[in-house]
């Protein structure tokens, strides 16, 4: 038997042993059922895909903002210990740009997604879908993008044209929402 044949025979003999089978991992956690995975899949895309049922207006969102957001983001979103969310006037192309929702964010649906997934900082995902729609409406209104009584929902939110919609260059232009 040649060296090559011997190596191949050894490999075949060892291939069925547990040490060489597919790794199992560190055995941490538990496998998730499809329903649990679905509950975690809350991504909202720029075209509105993934938006849940629900709705809200800026009038309703003001109370949510004051109760859950103002402590960090300041009165009317003008800044506090966290970034300002409203009131910016300088575009990203200026010497001192403002990165508020109105001057920075390219899609209104992304604002909803970020709030739903990450805010408030001390209790992410604690807002209901209606509260998240209302809060999104409030912030859009505070930036002069919508009226205070304009209803925001899965149908209306993706249609909002943000002031900085053309401010980003897509790596894959064919995927850019129209």
MOLIN-V377296 format. One line per field, one symbol per residue. ss: DSSP state (@ for helix, = for strand, . for the rest). phi: phi as a letter, one per 40 degrees, with the letter a starting at -180 (. if undefined). A space follows every 10 residues. Layout:
ss->???
phi->???
This chain:
ss->..@@@@@@@@ @@@@@..@@@ .......... ...@@@@@@@ .......... ....==.@@@ @@@@@@@@.@ @@@.@@@... .......... .......... ......=@@@ @@@@@@@@.. ........@@ @@@@@@@@@@ @@........ .==...@@@. =......... ..@@@...
phi->.ccccccccc ccccdccdcb cdccgcfbgb cccdcccccc cbcbcdcgdg ccchaabcdc cdccdccbbc dccgdfgcha cbdcbagcbc cccccbccbc dcbbccbccc cddccccbbc dcadgccccc cccccccccc cccgcbccbc cbacccdccc ccdbdccbbc cbdccccc
